[in-house]
Amino acid sequence: MYNKDDVIYILENNTTIRKGKIARKQGDNYIIQLIGSCGALTMPEDQLFESEEAAEKSRQQIKLNSANVQNDFISVKPDPFDNWIGR
């Protein structure tokens, strides 16, 4: 649980770590003012990090998980380009 004016970190687009400040809590979400930016964001608590290191650890985990995604598509038809390129 965060309080007003607590400094937090978020992952913007799961790639960039941004520093912010809690403006207030609204229901299950927090209103976040990004430091150095105008405007505010509404985010759930599970997307907020207490430190830059915690945000970086989460970013690395997301990066690792996306690298492990494999394509499960199996074609039962022959690829017409196989003959064209001489496979």
PyMOL Python script that loads the backbone (N, CA, C, O; Angstrom):
from pymol import cmd

cmd.read_pdbstr("""\
ATOM      1  N   MET A   1       0.833  -1.178   0.000  1.00  0.00           N
ATOM      2  CA  MET A   1       0.000   0.000   0.000  1.00  0.00           C
ATOM      3  C   MET A   1       0.880   1.244   0.000  1.00  0.00           C
ATOM      4  O   MET A   1       1.846   1.342   0.757  1.00  0.00           O
ATOM      5  N   TYR A   2       0.534   2.167  -0.844  1.00  0.00           N
ATOM      6  CA  TYR A   2       1.299   3.399  -0.975  1.00  0.00           C
ATOM      7  C   TYR A   2       0.501   4.573  -0.425  1.00  0.00           C
ATOM      8  O   TYR A   2      -0.728   4.535  -0.372  1.00  0.00           O
ATOM      9  N   ASN A   3       1.211   5.604  -0.020  1.00  0.00           N
ATOM     10  CA  ASN A   3       0.594   6.815   0.509  1.00  0.00           C
ATOM     11  C   ASN A   3       0.880   7.992  -0.415  1.00  0.00           C
ATOM     12  O   ASN A   3       1.771   7.930  -1.262  1.00  0.00           O
ATOM     13  N   LYS A   4       0.115   9.059  -0.240  1.00  0.00           N
ATOM     14  CA  LYS A   4       0.303  10.268  -1.034  1.00  0.00           C
ATOM     15  C   LYS A   4       1.757  10.741  -0.926  1.00  0.00           C
ATOM     16  O   LYS A   4       2.342  10.750   0.157  1.00  0.00           O
ATOM     17  N   ASP A   5       2.319  11.128  -2.057  1.00  0.00           N
ATOM     18  CA  ASP A   5       3.686  11.648  -2.197  1.00  0.00           C
ATOM     19  C   ASP A   5       4.779  10.585  -2.095  1.00  0.00           C
ATOM     20  O   ASP A   5       5.959  10.935  -2.115  1.00  0.00           O
ATOM     21  N   ASP A   6       4.430   9.295  -1.987  1.00  0.00           N
ATOM     22  CA  ASP A   6       5.448   8.243  -2.048  1.00  0.00           C
ATOM     23  C   ASP A   6       6.055   8.228  -3.448  1.00  0.00           C
ATOM     24  O   ASP A   6       5.349   8.407  -4.441  1.00  0.00           O
ATOM     25  N   VAL A   7       7.357   8.015  -3.520  1.00  0.00           N
ATOM     26  CA  VAL A   7       8.039   7.880  -4.810  1.00  0.00           C
ATOM     27  C   VAL A   7       7.953   6.421  -5.232  1.00  0.00           C
ATOM     28  O   VAL A   7       8.255   5.517  -4.453  1.00  0.00           O
ATOM     29  N   ILE A   8       7.540   6.204  -6.469  1.00  0.00           N
ATOM     30  CA  ILE A   8       7.402   4.852  -7.013  1.00  0.00           C
ATOM     31  C   ILE A   8       8.047   4.818  -8.398  1.00  0.00           C
ATOM     32  O   ILE A   8       8.441   5.848  -8.945  1.00  0.00           O
ATOM     33  N   TYR A   9       8.142   3.612  -8.945  1.00  0.00           N
ATOM     34  CA  TYR A   9       8.659   3.414 -10.300  1.00  0.00           C
ATOM     35  C   TYR A   9       7.663   2.561 -11.060  1.00  0.00           C
ATOM     36  O   TYR A   9       7.026   1.676 -10.490  1.00  0.00           O
ATOM     37  N   ILE A  10       7.532   2.829 -12.342  1.00  0.00           N
ATOM     38  CA  ILE A  10       6.650   2.039 -13.200  1.00  0.00           C
ATOM     39  C   ILE A  10       7.425   1.601 -14.432  1.00  0.00           C
ATOM     40  O   ILE A  10       8.477   2.154 -14.756  1.00  0.00           O
ATOM     41  N   LEU A  11       6.887   0.600 -15.109  1.00  0.00           N
ATOM     42  CA  LEU A  11       7.425   0.180 -16.403  1.00  0.00           C
ATOM     43  C   LEU A  11       6.511   0.732 -17.482  1.00  0.00           C
ATOM     44  O   LEU A  11       5.342   0.356 -17.571  1.00  0.00           O
ATOM     45  N   GLU A  12       7.040   1.614 -18.292  1.00  0.00           N
ATOM     46  CA  GLU A  12       6.275   2.188 -19.389  1.00  0.00           C
ATOM     47  C   GLU A  12       6.463   1.291 -20.608  1.00  0.00           C
ATOM     48  O   GLU A  12       7.588   1.109 -21.073  1.00  0.00           O
ATOM     49  N   ASN A  13       5.386   0.737 -21.122  1.00  0.00           N
ATOM     50  CA  ASN A  13       5.412  -0.196 -22.259  1.00  0.00           C
ATOM     51  C   ASN A  13       6.288  -1.421 -21.983  1.00  0.00           C
ATOM     52  O   ASN A  13       6.832  -2.019 -22.911  1.00  0.00           O
ATOM     53  N   ASN A  14       6.421  -1.788 -20.714  1.00  0.00           N
ATOM     54  CA  ASN A  14       7.245  -2.933 -20.290  1.00  0.00           C
ATOM     55  C   ASN A  14       8.701  -2.812 -20.706  1.00  0.00           C
ATOM     56  O   ASN A  14       9.410  -3.817 -20.744  1.00  0.00           O
ATOM     57  N   THR A  15       9.166  -1.606 -21.018  1.00  0.00           N
ATOM     58  CA  THR A  15      10.552  -1.439 -21.441  1.00  0.00           C
ATOM     59  C   THR A  15      11.278  -0.327 -20.701  1.00  0.00           C
ATOM     60  O   THR A  15      12.448  -0.486 -20.352  1.00  0.00           O
ATOM     61  N   THR A  16      10.619   0.781 -20.455  1.00  0.00           N
ATOM     62  CA  THR A  16      11.269   1.955 -19.889  1.00  0.00           C
ATOM     63  C   THR A  16      10.832   2.156 -18.445  1.00  0.00           C
ATOM     64  O   THR A  16       9.639   2.182 -18.144  1.00  0.00           O
ATOM     65  N   ILE A  17      11.803   2.297 -17.562  1.00  0.00           N
ATOM     66  CA  ILE A  17      11.511   2.547 -16.154  1.00  0.00           C
ATOM     67  C   ILE A  17      11.321   4.048 -15.965  1.00  0.00           C
ATOM     68  O   ILE A  17      12.175   4.847 -16.350  1.00  0.00           O
ATOM     69  N   ARG A  18      10.186   4.422 -15.364  1.00  0.00           N
ATOM     70  CA  ARG A  18       9.874   5.838 -15.120  1.00  0.00           C
ATOM     71  C   ARG A  18       9.625   6.048 -13.632  1.00  0.00           C
ATOM     72  O   ARG A  18       9.005   5.220 -12.966  1.00  0.00           O
ATOM     73  N   LYS A  19      10.115   7.161 -13.134  1.00  0.00           N
ATOM     74  CA  LYS A  19       9.939   7.533 -11.735  1.00  0.00           C
ATOM     75  C   LYS A  19       8.676   8.374 -11.606  1.00  0.00           C
ATOM     76  O   LYS A  19       8.406   9.238 -12.441  1.00  0.00           O
ATOM     77  N   GLY A  20       7.906   8.115 -10.555  1.00  0.00           N
ATOM     78  CA  GLY A  20       6.674   8.860 -10.347  1.00  0.00           C
ATOM     79  C   GLY A  20       6.396   9.091  -8.875  1.00  0.00           C
ATOM     80  O   GLY A  20       7.157   8.677  -8.000  1.00  0.00           O
ATOM     81  N   LYS A  21       5.292   9.761  -8.631  1.00  0.00           N
ATOM     82  CA  LYS A  21       4.880  10.089  -7.273  1.00  0.00           C
ATOM     83  C   LYS A  21       3.389   9.794  -7.149  1.00  0.00           C
ATOM     84  O   LYS A  21       2.611  10.082  -8.059  1.00  0.00           O
ATOM     85  N   ILE A  22       3.001   9.219  -6.020  1.00  0.00           N
ATOM     86  CA  ILE A  22       1.591   8.926  -5.770  1.00  0.00           C
ATOM     87  C   ILE A  22       0.856  10.243  -5.513  1.00  0.00           C
ATOM     88  O   ILE A  22       1.200  10.993  -4.599  1.00  0.00           O
ATOM     89  N   ALA A  23      -0.157  10.509  -6.331  1.00  0.00           N
ATOM     90  CA  ALA A  23      -0.992  11.692  -6.112  1.00  0.00           C
ATOM     91  C   ALA A  23      -2.132  11.348  -5.154  1.00  0.00           C
ATOM     92  O   ALA A  23      -2.436  12.105  -4.232  1.00  0.00           O
ATOM     93  N   ARG A  24      -2.762  10.183  -5.391  1.00  0.00           N
ATOM     94  CA  ARG A  24      -3.820   9.718  -4.488  1.00  0.00           C
ATOM     95  C   ARG A  24      -4.238   8.310  -4.889  1.00  0.00           C
ATOM     96  O   ARG A  24      -3.866   7.807  -5.949  1.00  0.00           O
ATOM     97  N   LYS A  25      -5.009   7.698  -4.027  1.00  0.00           N
ATOM     98  CA  LYS A  25      -5.586   6.388  -4.317  1.00  0.00           C
ATOM     99  C   LYS A  25      -7.033   6.593  -4.732  1.00  0.00           C
ATOM    100  O   LYS A  25      -7.755   7.394  -4.138  1.00  0.00           O
ATOM    101  N   GLN A  26      -7.449   5.856  -5.765  1.00  0.00           N
ATOM    102  CA  GLN A  26      -8.825   5.954  -6.249  1.00  0.00           C
ATOM    103  C   GLN A  26      -9.341   4.537  -6.454  1.00  0.00           C
ATOM    104  O   GLN A  26      -9.027   3.901  -7.460  1.00  0.00           O
ATOM    105  N   GLY A  27     -10.124   4.042  -5.514  1.00  0.00           N
ATOM    106  CA  GLY A  27     -10.602   2.665  -5.577  1.00  0.00           C
ATOM    107  C   GLY A  27      -9.434   1.707  -5.425  1.00  0.00           C
ATOM    108  O   GLY A  27      -8.681   1.794  -4.455  1.00  0.00           O
ATOM    109  N   ASP A  28      -9.275   0.785  -6.385  1.00  0.00           N
ATOM    110  CA  ASP A  28      -8.159  -0.164  -6.360  1.00  0.00           C
ATOM    111  C   ASP A  28      -6.933   0.366  -7.089  1.00  0.00           C
ATOM    112  O   ASP A  28      -5.900  -0.303  -7.117  1.00  0.00           O
ATOM    113  N   ASN A  29      -7.025   1.543  -7.672  1.00  0.00           N
ATOM    114  CA  ASN A  29      -5.934   2.107  -8.466  1.00  0.00           C
ATOM    115  C   ASN A  29      -5.304   3.307  -7.776  1.00  0.00           C
ATOM    116  O   ASN A  29      -5.843   3.865  -6.820  1.00  0.00           O
ATOM    117  N   TYR A  30      -4.141   3.681  -8.299  1.00  0.00           N
ATOM    118  CA  TYR A  30      -3.442   4.863  -7.819  1.00  0.00           C
ATOM    119  C   TYR A  30      -3.324   5.861  -8.961  1.00  0.00           C
ATOM    120  O   TYR A  30      -3.119   5.482 -10.114  1.00  0.00           O
ATOM    121  N   ILE A  31      -3.455   7.138  -8.630  1.00  0.00           N
ATOM    122  CA  ILE A  31      -3.208   8.209  -9.587  1.00  0.00           C
ATOM    123  C   ILE A  31      -1.733   8.564  -9.429  1.00  0.00           C
ATOM    124  O   ILE A  31      -1.284   8.942  -8.347  1.00  0.00           O
ATOM    125  N   ILE A  32      -0.984   8.435 -10.530  1.00  0.00           N
ATOM    126  CA  ILE A  32       0.467   8.622 -10.522  1.00  0.00           C
ATOM    127  C   ILE A  32       0.835   9.865 -11.316  1.00  0.00           C
ATOM    128  O   ILE A  32       0.383  10.039 -12.448  1.00  0.00           O
ATOM    129  N   GLN A  33       1.654  10.729 -10.726  1.00  0.00           N
ATOM    130  CA  GLN A  33       2.233  11.861 -11.444  1.00  0.00           C
ATOM    131  C   GLN A  33       3.660  11.464 -11.804  1.00  0.00           C
ATOM    132  O   GLN A  33       4.494  11.268 -10.921  1.00  0.00           O
ATOM    133  N   LEU A  34       3.943  11.345 -13.108  1.00  0.00           N
ATOM    134  CA  LEU A  34       5.297  11.023 -13.524  1.00  0.00           C
ATOM    135  C   LEU A  34       6.183  12.240 -13.302  1.00  0.00           C
ATOM    136  O   LEU A  34       5.819  13.359 -13.666  1.00  0.00           O
ATOM    137  N   ILE A  35       7.336  12.018 -12.709  1.00  0.00           N
ATOM    138  CA  ILE A  35       8.250  13.117 -12.427  1.00  0.00           C
ATOM    139  C   ILE A  35       8.879  13.573 -13.740  1.00  0.00           C
ATOM    140  O   ILE A  35       9.435  12.771 -14.490  1.00  0.00           O
ATOM    141  N   GLY A  36       8.780  14.872 -14.002  1.00  0.00           N
ATOM    142  CA  GLY A  36       9.312  15.439 -15.236  1.00  0.00           C
ATOM    143  C   GLY A  36       8.323  15.447 -16.383  1.00  0.00           C
ATOM    144  O   GLY A  36       8.688  15.794 -17.506  1.00  0.00           O
ATOM    145  N   SER A  37       7.073  15.070 -16.126  1.00  0.00           N
ATOM    146  CA  SER A  37       6.042  15.048 -17.161  1.00  0.00           C
ATOM    147  C   SER A  37       4.784  15.731 -16.646  1.00  0.00           C
ATOM    148  O   SER A  37       4.548  15.811 -15.440  1.00  0.00           O
ATOM    149  N   CYS A  38       3.991  16.217 -17.575  1.00  0.00           N
ATOM    150  CA  CYS A  38       2.681  16.767 -17.222  1.00  0.00           C
ATOM    151  C   CYS A  38       1.646  15.654 -17.295  1.00  0.00           C
ATOM    152  O   CYS A  38       1.849  14.655 -17.984  1.00  0.00           O
ATOM    153  N   GLY A  39       0.553  15.824 -16.595  1.00  0.00           N
ATOM    154  CA  GLY A  39      -0.510  14.835 -16.635  1.00  0.00           C
ATOM    155  C   GLY A  39      -0.316  13.766 -15.582  1.00  0.00           C
ATOM    156  O   GLY A  39       0.616  13.814 -14.780  1.00  0.00           O
ATOM    157  N   ALA A  40      -1.217  12.801 -15.603  1.00  0.00           N
ATOM    158  CA  ALA A  40      -1.193  11.735 -14.605  1.00  0.00           C
ATOM    159  C   ALA A  40      -1.667  10.430 -15.226  1.00  0.00           C
ATOM    160  O   ALA A  40      -2.326  10.425 -16.265  1.00  0.00           O
ATOM    161  N   LEU A  41      -1.320   9.326 -14.574  1.00  0.00           N
ATOM    162  CA  LEU A  41      -1.727   7.990 -15.001  1.00  0.00           C
ATOM    163  C   LEU A  41      -2.508   7.331 -13.880  1.00  0.00           C
ATOM    164  O   LEU A  41      -2.294   7.626 -12.705  1.00  0.00           O
ATOM    165  N   THR A  42      -3.404   6.450 -14.245  1.00  0.00           N
ATOM    166  CA  THR A  42      -4.100   5.616 -13.272  1.00  0.00           C
ATOM    167  C   THR A  42      -3.579   4.202 -13.437  1.00  0.00           C
ATOM    168  O   THR A  42      -3.657   3.628 -14.523  1.00  0.00           O
ATOM    169  N   MET A  43      -3.043   3.635 -12.352  1.00  0.00           N
ATOM    170  CA  MET A  43      -2.445   2.308 -12.436  1.00  0.00           C
ATOM    171  C   MET A  43      -2.800   1.477 -11.210  1.00  0.00           C
ATOM    172  O   MET A  43      -2.956   2.014 -10.113  1.00  0.00           O
ATOM    173  N   PRO A  44      -2.928   0.143 -11.401  1.00  0.00           N
ATOM    174  CA  PRO A  44      -3.147  -0.735 -10.248  1.00  0.00           C
ATOM    175  C   PRO A  44      -1.855  -0.903  -9.450  1.00  0.00           C
ATOM    176  O   PRO A  44      -0.757  -0.690  -9.964  1.00  0.00           O
ATOM    177  N   GLU A  45      -2.008  -1.283  -8.203  1.00  0.00           N
ATOM    178  CA  GLU A  45      -0.853  -1.411  -7.305  1.00  0.00           C
ATOM    179  C   GLU A  45       0.167  -2.434  -7.801  1.00  0.00           C
ATOM    180  O   GLU A  45       1.367  -2.257  -7.588  1.00  0.00           O
ATOM    181  N   ASP A  46      -0.292  -3.508  -8.463  1.00  0.00           N
ATOM    182  CA  ASP A  46       0.651  -4.547  -8.888  1.00  0.00           C
ATOM    183  C   ASP A  46       1.559  -4.099 -10.034  1.00  0.00           C
ATOM    184  O   ASP A  46       2.463  -4.841 -10.419  1.00  0.00           O
ATOM    185  N   GLN A  47       1.342  -2.911 -10.583  1.00  0.00           N
ATOM    186  CA  GLN A  47       2.217  -2.385 -11.629  1.00  0.00           C
ATOM    187  C   GLN A  47       3.127  -1.271 -11.113  1.00  0.00           C
ATOM    188  O   GLN A  47       3.785  -0.587 -11.895  1.00  0.00           O
ATOM    189  N   LEU A  48       3.159  -1.095  -9.795  1.00  0.00           N
ATOM    190  CA  LEU A  48       4.011  -0.086  -9.168  1.00  0.00           C
ATOM    191  C   LEU A  48       5.153  -0.783  -8.443  1.00  0.00           C
ATOM    192  O   LEU A  48       4.981  -1.873  -7.898  1.00  0.00           O
ATOM    193  N   PHE A  49       6.314  -0.146  -8.439  1.00  0.00           N
ATOM    194  CA  PHE A  49       7.494  -0.727  -7.802  1.00  0.00           C
ATOM    195  C   PHE A  49       8.079   0.264  -6.803  1.00  0.00           C
ATOM    196  O   PHE A  49       8.082   1.473  -7.035  1.00  0.00           O
ATOM    197  N   GLU A  50       8.573  -0.272  -5.684  1.00  0.00           N
ATOM    198  CA  GLU A  50       9.131   0.566  -4.625  1.00  0.00           C
ATOM    199  C   GLU A  50      10.516   1.095  -4.960  1.00  0.00           C
ATOM    200  O   GLU A  50      10.940   2.112  -4.412  1.00  0.00           O
ATOM    201  N   SER A  51      11.229   0.412  -5.858  1.00  0.00           N
ATOM    202  CA  SER A  51      12.585   0.840  -6.198  1.00  0.00           C
ATOM    203  C   SER A  51      12.840   0.641  -7.685  1.00  0.00           C
ATOM    204  O   SER A  51      12.143  -0.117  -8.360  1.00  0.00           O
ATOM    205  N   GLU A  52      13.844   1.333  -8.171  1.00  0.00           N
ATOM    206  CA  GLU A  52      14.242   1.183  -9.568  1.00  0.00           C
ATOM    207  C   GLU A  52      14.751  -0.237  -9.822  1.00  0.00           C
ATOM    208  O   GLU A  52      14.548  -0.789 -10.903  1.00  0.00           O
ATOM    209  N   GLU A  53      15.410  -0.824  -8.825  1.00  0.00           N
ATOM    210  CA  GLU A  53      15.926  -2.185  -8.950  1.00  0.00           C
ATOM    211  C   GLU A  53      14.788  -3.199  -9.099  1.00  0.00           C
ATOM    212  O   GLU A  53      14.889  -4.130  -9.898  1.00  0.00           O
ATOM    213  N   ALA A  54      13.715  -3.022  -8.339  1.00  0.00           N
ATOM    214  CA  ALA A  54      12.562  -3.927  -8.444  1.00  0.00           C
ATOM    215  C   ALA A  54      11.913  -3.813  -9.821  1.00  0.00           C
ATOM    216  O   ALA A  54      11.493  -4.817 -10.397  1.00  0.00           O
ATOM    217  N   ALA A  55      11.832  -2.597 -10.348  1.00  0.00           N
ATOM    218  CA  ALA A  55      11.276  -2.398 -11.689  1.00  0.00           C
ATOM    219  C   ALA A  55      12.172  -3.051 -12.737  1.00  0.00           C
ATOM    220  O   ALA A  55      11.677  -3.661 -13.685  1.00  0.00           O
ATOM    221  N   GLU A  56      13.479  -2.927 -12.570  1.00  0.00           N
ATOM    222  CA  GLU A  56      14.425  -3.540 -13.518  1.00  0.00           C
ATOM    223  C   GLU A  56      14.321  -5.060 -13.477  1.00  0.00           C
ATOM    224  O   GLU A  56      14.371  -5.712 -14.520  1.00  0.00           O
ATOM    225  N   LYS A  57      14.179  -5.622 -12.297  1.00  0.00           N
ATOM    226  CA  LYS A  57      14.035  -7.076 -12.165  1.00  0.00           C
ATOM    227  C   LYS A  57      12.778  -7.555 -12.894  1.00  0.00           C
ATOM    228  O   LYS A  57      12.809  -8.575 -13.584  1.00  0.00           O
ATOM    229  N   SER A  58      11.684  -6.827 -12.744  1.00  0.00           N
ATOM    230  CA  SER A  58      10.443  -7.173 -13.436  1.00  0.00           C
ATOM    231  C   SER A  58      10.609  -7.035 -14.946  1.00  0.00           C
ATOM    232  O   SER A  58      10.115  -7.867 -15.707  1.00  0.00           O
ATOM    233  N   ARG A  59      11.300  -5.991 -15.375  1.00  0.00           N
ATOM    234  CA  ARG A  59      11.538  -5.772 -16.810  1.00  0.00           C
ATOM    235  C   ARG A  59      12.347  -6.916 -17.403  1.00  0.00           C
ATOM    236  O   ARG A  59      12.053  -7.381 -18.504  1.00  0.00           O
ATOM    237  N   GLN A  60      13.357  -7.368 -16.685  1.00  0.00           N
ATOM    238  CA  GLN A  60      14.181  -8.482 -17.161  1.00  0.00           C
ATOM    239  C   GLN A  60      13.357  -9.764 -17.241  1.00  0.00           C
ATOM    240  O   GLN A  60      13.536 -10.558 -18.165  1.00  0.00           O
ATOM    241  N   GLN A  61      12.457  -9.973 -16.279  1.00  0.00           N
ATOM    242  CA  GLN A  61      11.603 -11.163 -16.284  1.00  0.00           C
ATOM    243  C   GLN A  61      10.648 -11.129 -17.470  1.00  0.00           C
ATOM    244  O   GLN A  61      10.433 -12.151 -18.120  1.00  0.00           O
ATOM    245  N   ILE A  62      10.078  -9.969 -17.755  1.00  0.00           N
ATOM    246  CA  ILE A  62       9.191  -9.820 -18.916  1.00  0.00           C
ATOM    247  C   ILE A  62       9.962 -10.099 -20.193  1.00  0.00           C
ATOM    248  O   ILE A  62       9.467 -10.779 -21.092  1.00  0.00           O
ATOM    249  N   LYS A  63      11.177  -9.571 -20.270  1.00  0.00           N
ATOM    250  CA  LYS A  63      12.031  -9.779 -21.443  1.00  0.00           C
ATOM    251  C   LYS A  63      12.351 -11.264 -21.608  1.00  0.00           C
ATOM    252  O   LYS A  63      12.319 -11.784 -22.724  1.00  0.00           O
ATOM    253  N   LEU A  64      12.658 -11.945 -20.511  1.00  0.00           N
ATOM    254  CA  LEU A  64      12.970 -13.369 -20.551  1.00  0.00           C
ATOM    255  C   LEU A  64      11.749 -14.174 -20.974  1.00  0.00           C
ATOM    256  O   LEU A  64      11.863 -15.078 -21.802  1.00  0.00           O
ATOM    257  N   ASN A  65      10.586 -13.860 -20.419  1.00  0.00           N
ATOM    258  CA  ASN A  65       9.357 -14.575 -20.775  1.00  0.00           C
ATOM    259  C   ASN A  65       9.008 -14.393 -22.241  1.00  0.00           C
ATOM    260  O   ASN A  65       8.578 -15.347 -22.890  1.00  0.00           O
ATOM    261  N   SER A  66       9.182 -13.195 -22.779  1.00  0.00           N
ATOM    262  CA  SER A  66       8.844 -12.971 -24.181  1.00  0.00           C
ATOM    263  C   SER A  66       9.843 -13.669 -25.099  1.00  0.00           C
ATOM    264  O   SER A  66       9.493 -14.025 -26.224  1.00  0.00           O
ATOM    265  N   ALA A  67      11.074 -13.869 -24.646  1.00  0.00           N
ATOM    266  CA  ALA A  67      12.063 -14.571 -25.455  1.00  0.00           C
ATOM    267  C   ALA A  67      11.784 -16.066 -25.502  1.00  0.00           C
ATOM    268  O   ALA A  67      12.233 -16.746 -26.425  1.00  0.00           O
ATOM    269  N   ASN A  68      11.049 -16.592 -24.521  1.00  0.00           N
ATOM    270  CA  ASN A  68      10.758 -18.021 -24.463  1.00  0.00           C
ATOM    271  C   ASN A  68       9.483 -18.417 -25.197  1.00  0.00           C
ATOM    272  O   ASN A  68       9.146 -19.600 -25.247  1.00  0.00           O
ATOM    273  N   VAL A  69       8.777 -17.457 -25.762  1.00  0.00           N
ATOM    274  CA  VAL A  69       7.549 -17.763 -26.488  1.00  0.00           C
ATOM    275  C   VAL A  69       7.909 -18.493 -27.771  1.00  0.00           C
ATOM    276  O   VAL A  69       8.797 -18.069 -28.511  1.00  0.00           O
ATOM    277  N   GLN A  70       7.214 -19.594 -28.027  1.00  0.00           N
ATOM    278  CA  GLN A  70       7.480 -20.372 -29.230  1.00  0.00           C
ATOM    279  C   GLN A  70       6.230 -20.436 -30.075  1.00  0.00           C
ATOM    280  O   GLN A  70       5.114 -20.330 -29.568  1.00  0.00           O
ATOM    281  N   ASN A  71       6.427 -20.611 -31.367  1.00  0.00           N
ATOM    282  CA  ASN A  71       5.311 -20.694 -32.299  1.00  0.00           C
ATOM    283  C   ASN A  71       4.809 -22.127 -32.331  1.00  0.00           C
ATOM    284  O   ASN A  71       5.564 -23.043 -32.656  1.00  0.00           O
ATOM    285  N   ASP A  72       3.540 -22.328 -31.996  1.00  0.00           N
ATOM    286  CA  ASP A  72       2.943 -23.661 -32.000  1.00  0.00           C
ATOM    287  C   ASP A  72       2.245 -23.982 -33.312  1.00  0.00           C
ATOM    288  O   ASP A  72       1.611 -25.032 -33.427  1.00  0.00           O
ATOM    289  N   PHE A  73       2.345 -23.109 -34.300  1.00  0.00           N
ATOM    290  CA  PHE A  73       1.671 -23.312 -35.577  1.00  0.00           C
ATOM    291  C   PHE A  73       2.376 -24.409 -36.366  1.00  0.00           C
ATOM    292  O   PHE A  73       3.587 -24.350 -36.578  1.00  0.00           O
ATOM    293  N   ILE A  74       1.618 -25.404 -36.797  1.00  0.00           N
ATOM    294  CA  ILE A  74       2.157 -26.483 -37.635  1.00  0.00           C
ATOM    295  C   ILE A  74       1.305 -26.545 -38.894  1.00  0.00           C
ATOM    296  O   ILE A  74       0.091 -26.737 -38.824  1.00  0.00           O
ATOM    297  N   SER A  75       1.937 -26.383 -40.024  1.00  0.00           N
ATOM    298  CA  SER A  75       1.216 -26.421 -41.289  1.00  0.00           C
ATOM    299  C   SER A  75       1.164 -27.855 -41.799  1.00  0.00           C
ATOM    300  O   SER A  75       2.178 -28.552 -41.816  1.00  0.00           O
ATOM    301  N   VAL A  76      -0.021 -28.290 -42.213  1.00  0.00           N
ATOM    302  CA  VAL A  76      -0.159 -29.633 -42.779  1.00  0.00           C
ATOM    303  C   VAL A  76      -0.043 -29.588 -44.298  1.00  0.00           C
ATOM    304  O   VAL A  76       0.076 -30.627 -44.946  1.00  0.00           O
ATOM    305  N   LYS A  77      -0.077 -28.390 -44.862  1.00  0.00           N
ATOM    306  CA  LYS A  77       0.067 -28.243 -46.307  1.00  0.00           C
ATOM    307  C   LYS A  77       1.519 -27.922 -46.633  1.00  0.00           C
ATOM    308  O   LYS A  77       2.176 -27.203 -45.880  1.00  0.00           O
ATOM    309  N   PRO A  78       2.027 -28.446 -47.745  1.00  0.00           N
ATOM    310  CA  PRO A  78       3.389 -28.086 -48.131  1.00  0.00           C
ATOM    311  C   PRO A  78       3.456 -26.608 -48.517  1.00  0.00           C
ATOM    312  O   PRO A  78       2.508 -26.056 -49.075  1.00  0.00           O
ATOM    313  N   ASP A  79       4.561 -25.997 -48.219  1.00  0.00           N
ATOM    314  CA  ASP A  79       4.758 -24.593 -48.559  1.00  0.00           C
ATOM    315  C   ASP A  79       5.096 -24.487 -50.040  1.00  0.00           C
ATOM    316  O   ASP A  79       6.090 -25.071 -50.469  1.00  0.00           O
ATOM    317  N   PRO A  80       4.306 -23.761 -50.846  1.00  0.00           N
ATOM    318  CA  PRO A  80       4.573 -23.671 -52.282  1.00  0.00           C
ATOM    319  C   PRO A  80       5.904 -22.992 -52.595  1.00  0.00           C
ATOM    320  O   PRO A  80       6.449 -23.179 -53.683  1.00  0.00           O
ATOM    321  N   PHE A  81       6.423 -22.222 -51.676  1.00  0.00           N
ATOM    322  CA  PHE A  81       7.687 -21.544 -51.932  1.00  0.00           C
ATOM    323  C   PHE A  81       8.890 -22.468 -51.769  1.00  0.00           C
ATOM    324  O   PHE A  81       9.987 -22.135 -52.219  1.00  0.00           O
ATOM    325  N   ASP A  82       8.700 -23.628 -51.129  1.00  0.00           N
ATOM    326  CA  ASP A  82       9.801 -24.578 -51.000  1.00  0.00           C
ATOM    327  C   ASP A  82      10.302 -25.017 -52.368  1.00  0.00           C
ATOM    328  O   ASP A  82      11.512 -25.086 -52.583  1.00  0.00           O
ATOM    329  N   ASN A  83       9.394 -25.315 -53.303  1.00  0.00           N
ATOM    330  CA  ASN A  83       9.804 -25.716 -54.648  1.00  0.00           C
ATOM    331  C   ASN A  83      10.415 -24.548 -55.409  1.00  0.00           C
ATOM    332  O   ASN A  83      11.347 -24.732 -56.192  1.00  0.00           O
ATOM    333  N   TRP A  84       9.899 -23.367 -55.183  1.00  0.00           N
ATOM    334  CA  TRP A  84      10.359 -22.193 -55.904  1.00  0.00           C
ATOM    335  C   TRP A  84      11.797 -21.833 -55.550  1.00  0.00           C
ATOM    336  O   TRP A  84      12.560 -21.398 -56.413  1.00  0.00           O
ATOM    337  N   ILE A  85      12.172 -22.013 -54.275  1.00  0.00           N
ATOM    338  CA  ILE A  85      13.534 -21.665 -53.877  1.00  0.00           C
ATOM    339  C   ILE A  85      14.452 -22.881 -53.863  1.00  0.00           C
ATOM    340  O   ILE A  85      15.611 -22.783 -53.460  1.00  0.00           O
ATOM    341  N   GLY A  86      13.941 -24.020 -54.297  1.00  0.00           N
ATOM    342  CA  GLY A  86      14.788 -25.199 -54.459  1.00  0.00           C
ATOM    343  C   GLY A  86      15.076 -25.962 -53.197  1.00  0.00           C
ATOM    344  O   GLY A  86      16.178 -26.489 -53.044  1.00  0.00           O
ATOM    345  N   ARG A  87      14.144 -26.042 -52.299  1.00  0.00           N
ATOM    346  CA  ARG A  87      14.354 -26.840 -51.076  1.00  0.00           C
ATOM    347  C   ARG A  87      14.035 -28.275 -51.330  1.00  0.00           C
ATOM    348  O   ARG A  87      14.150 -29.103 -50.426  1.00  0.00           O
TER     349      ARG A  87
END
""", "prot")
cmd.dss("prot")
cmd.show_as("cartoon", "prot")
cmd.util.cbc("prot")
cmd.orient("prot")
